[in-house]
Amino acid sequence: MSIKEQALQTIQELPENADWEEVKERINFVSAIRKGLDELDSDKGIPIEEIENELNEWISK
């Protein structure tokens, strides 16, 4: 599915009374998710151990 098709599908799934801000937020959300999934597919993700270490640092502060 092309990006344009994904955007159209995303917009069509919004309620009929959605305003421009909701459209923008949903497109940004879907875009960020797609980017993250593409990074994972390209082995550009962050190892879980690194995430766990960062979380432990944040929690202990």
PDB file as gemmi writes it, atoms N, CA and C in Angstrom:
CRYST1    1.000    1.000    1.000  90.00  90.00  90.00 P 1                      
ATOM      1  N   MET A   1       0.851  -1.176   0.000  1.00  0.00           N  
ATOM      2  CA  MET A   1       0.000   0.000   0.000  1.00  0.00           C  
ATOM      3  C   MET A   1       0.899   1.242   0.000  1.00  0.00           C  
ATOM      4  N   SER A   2       0.599   2.179  -0.861  1.00  0.00           N  
ATOM      5  CA  SER A   2       1.398   3.402  -0.957  1.00  0.00           C  
ATOM      6  C   SER A   2       1.126   4.314   0.242  1.00  0.00           C  
ATOM      7  N   ILE A   3       2.003   5.273   0.430  1.00  0.00           N  
ATOM      8  CA  ILE A   3       1.825   6.236   1.515  1.00  0.00           C  
ATOM      9  C   ILE A   3       0.522   7.008   1.324  1.00  0.00           C  
ATOM     10  N   LYS A   4       0.248   7.385   0.088  1.00  0.00           N  
ATOM     11  CA  LYS A   4      -0.991   8.111  -0.193  1.00  0.00           C  
ATOM     12  C   LYS A   4      -2.204   7.262   0.177  1.00  0.00           C  
ATOM     13  N   GLU A   5      -2.177   5.992  -0.166  1.00  0.00           N  
ATOM     14  CA  GLU A   5      -3.287   5.103   0.165  1.00  0.00           C  
ATOM     15  C   GLU A   5      -3.422   4.952   1.678  1.00  0.00           C  
ATOM     16  N   GLN A   6      -2.300   4.844   2.376  1.00  0.00           N  
ATOM     17  CA  GLN A   6      -2.330   4.745   3.840  1.00  0.00           C  
ATOM     18  C   GLN A   6      -2.925   6.005   4.455  1.00  0.00           C  
ATOM     19  N   ALA A   7      -2.536   7.175   3.925  1.00  0.00           N  
ATOM     20  CA  ALA A   7      -3.055   8.445   4.434  1.00  0.00           C  
ATOM     21  C   ALA A   7      -4.565   8.534   4.208  1.00  0.00           C  
ATOM     22  N   LEU A   8      -5.012   8.158   3.019  1.00  0.00           N  
ATOM     23  CA  LEU A   8      -6.438   8.194   2.716  1.00  0.00           C  
ATOM     24  C   LEU A   8      -7.227   7.249   3.620  1.00  0.00           C  
ATOM     25  N   GLN A   9      -6.689   6.064   3.831  1.00  0.00           N  
ATOM     26  CA  GLN A   9      -7.358   5.099   4.697  1.00  0.00           C  
ATOM     27  C   GLN A   9      -7.414   5.628   6.128  1.00  0.00           C  
ATOM     28  N   THR A  10      -6.333   6.230   6.585  1.00  0.00           N  
ATOM     29  CA  THR A  10      -6.286   6.797   7.927  1.00  0.00           C  
ATOM     30  C   THR A  10      -7.343   7.880   8.095  1.00  0.00           C  
ATOM     31  N   ILE A  11      -7.460   8.745   7.110  1.00  0.00           N  
ATOM     32  CA  ILE A  11      -8.448   9.822   7.168  1.00  0.00           C  
ATOM     33  C   ILE A  11      -9.863   9.255   7.121  1.00  0.00           C  
ATOM     34  N   GLN A  12     -10.083   8.249   6.285  1.00  0.00           N  
ATOM     35  CA  GLN A  12     -11.419   7.663   6.164  1.00  0.00           C  
ATOM     36  C   GLN A  12     -11.861   6.993   7.460  1.00  0.00           C  
ATOM     37  N   GLU A  13     -10.909   6.546   8.274  1.00  0.00           N  
ATOM     38  CA  GLU A  13     -11.246   5.886   9.538  1.00  0.00           C  
ATOM     39  C   GLU A  13     -11.615   6.873  10.644  1.00  0.00           C  
ATOM     40  N   LEU A  14     -11.355   8.153  10.423  1.00  0.00           N  
ATOM     41  CA  LEU A  14     -11.721   9.165  11.411  1.00  0.00           C  
ATOM     42  C   LEU A  14     -13.228   9.379  11.410  1.00  0.00           C  
ATOM     43  N   PRO A  15     -13.767   9.856  12.534  1.00  0.00           N  
ATOM     44  CA  PRO A  15     -15.199  10.168  12.555  1.00  0.00           C  
ATOM     45  C   PRO A  15     -15.529  11.299  11.578  1.00  0.00           C  
ATOM     46  N   GLU A  16     -16.760  11.340  11.121  1.00  0.00           N  
ATOM     47  CA  GLU A  16     -17.192  12.342  10.146  1.00  0.00           C  
ATOM     48  C   GLU A  16     -17.011  13.773  10.655  1.00  0.00           C  
ATOM     49  N   ASN A  17     -17.077  13.971  11.959  1.00  0.00           N  
ATOM     50  CA  ASN A  17     -16.981  15.321  12.509  1.00  0.00           C  
ATOM     51  C   ASN A  17     -15.544  15.688  12.925  1.00  0.00           C  
ATOM     52  N   ALA A  18     -14.545  14.928  12.449  1.00  0.00           N  
ATOM     53  CA  ALA A  18     -13.148  15.221  12.786  1.00  0.00           C  
ATOM     54  C   ALA A  18     -12.753  16.585  12.229  1.00  0.00           C  
ATOM     55  N   ASP A  19     -11.983  17.322  13.029  1.00  0.00           N  
ATOM     56  CA  ASP A  19     -11.519  18.618  12.553  1.00  0.00           C  
ATOM     57  C   ASP A  19     -10.093  18.487  12.000  1.00  0.00           C  
ATOM     58  N   TRP A  20      -9.562  19.587  11.481  1.00  0.00           N  
ATOM     59  CA  TRP A  20      -8.233  19.554  10.859  1.00  0.00           C  
ATOM     60  C   TRP A  20      -7.148  19.134  11.855  1.00  0.00           C  
ATOM     61  N   GLU A  21      -7.283  19.555  13.088  1.00  0.00           N  
ATOM     62  CA  GLU A  21      -6.283  19.197  14.105  1.00  0.00           C  
ATOM     63  C   GLU A  21      -6.262  17.686  14.325  1.00  0.00           C  
ATOM     64  N   GLU A  22      -7.422  17.065  14.382  1.00  0.00           N  
ATOM     65  CA  GLU A  22      -7.498  15.613  14.552  1.00  0.00           C  
ATOM     66  C   GLU A  22      -6.911  14.883  13.350  1.00  0.00           C  
ATOM     67  N   VAL A  23      -7.165  15.392  12.154  1.00  0.00           N  
ATOM     68  CA  VAL A  23      -6.599  14.789  10.944  1.00  0.00           C  
ATOM     69  C   VAL A  23      -5.079  14.863  11.008  1.00  0.00           C  
ATOM     70  N   LYS A  24      -4.560  16.043  11.343  1.00  0.00           N  
ATOM     71  CA  LYS A  24      -3.115  16.236  11.428  1.00  0.00           C  
ATOM     72  C   LYS A  24      -2.486  15.324  12.478  1.00  0.00           C  
ATOM     73  N   GLU A  25      -3.101  15.249  13.654  1.00  0.00           N  
ATOM     74  CA  GLU A  25      -2.573  14.409  14.726  1.00  0.00           C  
ATOM     75  C   GLU A  25      -2.559  12.936  14.330  1.00  0.00           C  
ATOM     76  N   ARG A  26      -3.632  12.482  13.687  1.00  0.00           N  
ATOM     77  CA  ARG A  26      -3.700  11.064  13.296  1.00  0.00           C  
ATOM     78  C   ARG A  26      -2.665  10.738  12.232  1.00  0.00           C  
ATOM     79  N   ILE A  27      -2.493  11.627  11.251  1.00  0.00           N  
ATOM     80  CA  ILE A  27      -1.491  11.408  10.203  1.00  0.00           C  
ATOM     81  C   ILE A  27      -0.090  11.386  10.815  1.00  0.00           C  
ATOM     82  N   ASN A  28       0.185  12.316  11.739  1.00  0.00           N  
ATOM     83  CA  ASN A  28       1.491  12.341  12.402  1.00  0.00           C  
ATOM     84  C   ASN A  28       1.723  11.068  13.206  1.00  0.00           C  
ATOM     85  N   PHE A  29       0.685  10.592  13.896  1.00  0.00           N  
ATOM     86  CA  PHE A  29       0.792   9.374  14.690  1.00  0.00           C  
ATOM     87  C   PHE A  29       1.103   8.168  13.806  1.00  0.00           C  
ATOM     88  N   VAL A  30       0.322   8.004  12.760  1.00  0.00           N  
ATOM     89  CA  VAL A  30       0.523   6.862  11.856  1.00  0.00           C  
ATOM     90  C   VAL A  30       1.902   6.953  11.193  1.00  0.00           C  
ATOM     91  N   SER A  31       2.307   8.149  10.814  1.00  0.00           N  
ATOM     92  CA  SER A  31       3.620   8.352  10.202  1.00  0.00           C  
ATOM     93  C   SER A  31       4.739   7.930  11.156  1.00  0.00           C  
ATOM     94  N   ALA A  32       4.627   8.324  12.424  1.00  0.00           N  
ATOM     95  CA  ALA A  32       5.650   7.962  13.408  1.00  0.00           C  
ATOM     96  C   ALA A  32       5.706   6.452  13.625  1.00  0.00           C  
ATOM     97  N   ILE A  33       4.557   5.814  13.672  1.00  0.00           N  
ATOM     98  CA  ILE A  33       4.516   4.352  13.840  1.00  0.00           C  
ATOM     99  C   ILE A  33       5.159   3.670  12.637  1.00  0.00           C  
ATOM    100  N   ARG A  34       4.811   4.112  11.423  1.00  0.00           N  
ATOM    101  CA  ARG A  34       5.385   3.519  10.211  1.00  0.00           C  
ATOM    102  C   ARG A  34       6.906   3.703  10.193  1.00  0.00           C  
ATOM    103  N   LYS A  35       7.364   4.898  10.579  1.00  0.00           N  
ATOM    104  CA  LYS A  35       8.805   5.159  10.608  1.00  0.00           C  
ATOM    105  C   LYS A  35       9.498   4.219  11.588  1.00  0.00           C  
ATOM    106  N   GLY A  36       8.910   4.040  12.757  1.00  0.00           N  
ATOM    107  CA  GLY A  36       9.482   3.134  13.749  1.00  0.00           C  
ATOM    108  C   GLY A  36       9.528   1.702  13.256  1.00  0.00           C  
ATOM    109  N   LEU A  37       8.460   1.255  12.614  1.00  0.00           N  
ATOM    110  CA  LEU A  37       8.439  -0.109  12.083  1.00  0.00           C  
ATOM    111  C   LEU A  37       9.473  -0.284  10.970  1.00  0.00           C  
ATOM    112  N   ASP A  38       9.611   0.738  10.117  1.00  0.00           N  
ATOM    113  CA  ASP A  38      10.623   0.676   9.061  1.00  0.00           C  
ATOM    114  C   ASP A  38      12.031   0.599   9.648  1.00  0.00           C  
ATOM    115  N   GLU A  39      12.279   1.351  10.732  1.00  0.00           N  
ATOM    116  CA  GLU A  39      13.588   1.310  11.388  1.00  0.00           C  
ATOM    117  C   GLU A  39      13.855  -0.077  11.970  1.00  0.00           C  
ATOM    118  N   LEU A  40      12.832  -0.672  12.580  1.00  0.00           N  
ATOM    119  CA  LEU A  40      12.994  -2.024  13.112  1.00  0.00           C  
ATOM    120  C   LEU A  40      13.290  -3.022  12.001  1.00  0.00           C  
ATOM    121  N   ASP A  41      12.594  -2.878  10.876  1.00  0.00           N  
ATOM    122  CA  ASP A  41      12.826  -3.765   9.739  1.00  0.00           C  
ATOM    123  C   ASP A  41      14.236  -3.614   9.187  1.00  0.00           C  
ATOM    124  N   SER A  42      14.834  -2.427   9.371  1.00  0.00           N  
ATOM    125  CA  SER A  42      16.189  -2.155   8.881  1.00  0.00           C  
ATOM    126  C   SER A  42      17.242  -2.396   9.957  1.00  0.00           C  
ATOM    127  N   ASP A  43      16.851  -3.070  11.041  1.00  0.00           N  
ATOM    128  CA  ASP A  43      17.749  -3.342  12.174  1.00  0.00           C  
ATOM    129  C   ASP A  43      18.344  -2.071  12.760  1.00  0.00           C  
ATOM    130  N   LYS A  44      17.558  -0.989  12.778  1.00  0.00           N  
ATOM    131  CA  LYS A  44      18.010   0.263  13.365  1.00  0.00           C  
ATOM    132  C   LYS A  44      17.372   0.493  14.732  1.00  0.00           C  
ATOM    133  N   GLY A  45      16.748  -0.540  15.271  1.00  0.00           N  
ATOM    134  CA  GLY A  45      16.088  -0.404  16.563  1.00  0.00           C  
ATOM    135  C   GLY A  45      17.087  -0.351  17.706  1.00  0.00           C  
ATOM    136  N   ILE A  46      16.593  -0.020  18.877  1.00  0.00           N  
ATOM    137  CA  ILE A  46      17.417   0.039  20.084  1.00  0.00           C  
ATOM    138  C   ILE A  46      17.264  -1.298  20.803  1.00  0.00           C  
ATOM    139  N   PRO A  47      18.384  -1.926  21.181  1.00  0.00           N  
ATOM    140  CA  PRO A  47      18.298  -3.208  21.891  1.00  0.00           C  
ATOM    141  C   PRO A  47      17.508  -3.068  23.200  1.00  0.00           C  
ATOM    142  N   ILE A  48      16.743  -4.075  23.540  1.00  0.00           N  
ATOM    143  CA  ILE A  48      15.899  -4.042  24.733  1.00  0.00           C  
ATOM    144  C   ILE A  48      16.715  -3.799  25.989  1.00  0.00           C  
ATOM    145  N   GLU A  49      17.930  -4.308  26.038  1.00  0.00           N  
ATOM    146  CA  GLU A  49      18.776  -4.107  27.215  1.00  0.00           C  
ATOM    147  C   GLU A  49      19.054  -2.626  27.432  1.00  0.00           C  
ATOM    148  N   GLU A  50      19.277  -1.896  26.336  1.00  0.00           N  
ATOM    149  CA  GLU A  50      19.540  -0.468  26.438  1.00  0.00           C  
ATOM    150  C   GLU A  50      18.299   0.270  26.955  1.00  0.00           C  
ATOM    151  N   ILE A  51      17.148  -0.128  26.471  1.00  0.00           N  
ATOM    152  CA  ILE A  51      15.892   0.471  26.937  1.00  0.00           C  
ATOM    153  C   ILE A  51      15.695   0.195  28.422  1.00  0.00           C  
ATOM    154  N   GLU A  52      15.925  -1.041  28.831  1.00  0.00           N  
ATOM    155  CA  GLU A  52      15.758  -1.402  30.243  1.00  0.00           C  
ATOM    156  C   GLU A  52      16.701  -0.595  31.122  1.00  0.00           C  
ATOM    157  N   ASN A  53      17.951  -0.405  30.690  1.00  0.00           N  
ATOM    158  CA  ASN A  53      18.908   0.382  31.463  1.00  0.00           C  
ATOM    159  C   ASN A  53      18.445   1.831  31.592  1.00  0.00           C  
ATOM    160  N   GLU A  54      17.972   2.401  30.503  1.00  0.00           N  
ATOM    161  CA  GLU A  54      17.490   3.786  30.538  1.00  0.00           C  
ATOM    162  C   GLU A  54      16.278   3.918  31.459  1.00  0.00           C  
ATOM    163  N   LEU A  55      15.348   2.958  31.374  1.00  0.00           N  
ATOM    164  CA  LEU A  55      14.178   2.996  32.243  1.00  0.00           C  
ATOM    165  C   LEU A  55      14.580   2.923  33.705  1.00  0.00           C  
ATOM    166  N   ASN A  56      15.511   2.034  34.022  1.00  0.00           N  
ATOM    167  CA  ASN A  56      15.979   1.910  35.403  1.00  0.00           C  
ATOM    168  C   ASN A  56      16.610   3.207  35.887  1.00  0.00           C  
ATOM    169  N   GLU A  57      17.343   3.899  35.022  1.00  0.00           N  
ATOM    170  CA  GLU A  57      17.945   5.180  35.379  1.00  0.00           C  
ATOM    171  C   GLU A  57      16.853   6.222  35.647  1.00  0.00           C  
ATOM    172  N   TRP A  58      15.835   6.261  34.792  1.00  0.00           N  
ATOM    173  CA  TRP A  58      14.755   7.232  34.964  1.00  0.00           C  
ATOM    174  C   TRP A  58      13.973   6.981  36.243  1.00  0.00           C  
ATOM    175  N   ILE A  59      13.710   5.703  36.516  1.00  0.00           N  
ATOM    176  CA  ILE A  59      12.895   5.338  37.690  1.00  0.00           C  
ATOM    177  C   ILE A  59      13.652   5.648  38.976  1.00  0.00           C  
ATOM    178  N   SER A  60      14.962   5.454  38.972  1.00  0.00           N  
ATOM    179  CA  SER A  60      15.740   5.638  40.196  1.00  0.00           C  
ATOM    180  C   SER A  60      16.011   7.108  40.506  1.00  0.00           C  
ATOM    181  N   LYS A  61      15.647   8.014  39.622  1.00  0.00           N  
ATOM    182  CA  LYS A  61      15.893   9.446  39.892  1.00  0.00           C  
ATOM    183  C   LYS A  61      14.814  10.050  40.735  1.00  0.00           C  
TER     184      LYS A  61                                                      
END                                                                             
